[in-house]
Amino acid sequence: MPLNEIPFQRKSPVVHVKERQLPEWDEDAWIESTSKKIGEIAEGKRRGCFYLNPGFIVSATRFSAEFSSKARKCQANWYRRVDQVLLRKHRKRRERELDFWSRQNAYTGILIIEGQPIPPHEWTAMEAKIEEFT
């Protein structure tokens, strides 16, 4: 989705953060759990902005600075949890061994806006664009 098509707004929408119940401390279960939740969002044709990783779901009607901040905090929280169990060096090695989508589902998390997954480098560009508005 091109940056100029992503809806921005100055007033932040309500951002919801939900902690997810981890199926278990297993990478394959994380990938499956996140993929399943993405499928549920797609099947329900839910509109808006979502960030998902195995530990959290962040949702809002639109991408905003508040949404981005909460999603990044959930991303960091998830990394901290994983690093406590796997140790950072092991997580980094595992991430490198996975394909892009599996890595996103298990570790990095996925940003979805209006049903479209947003690559990580575009998320950073979107955050910079929000800074222009504030």
Summary of the structure (lengths in Angstrom):
residues: 134
radius of gyration: 14.6
end to end distance: 22.6
largest distance: 41.0
contacts: 380
relative contact order: 0.20
helix: 56%
strand: 17%
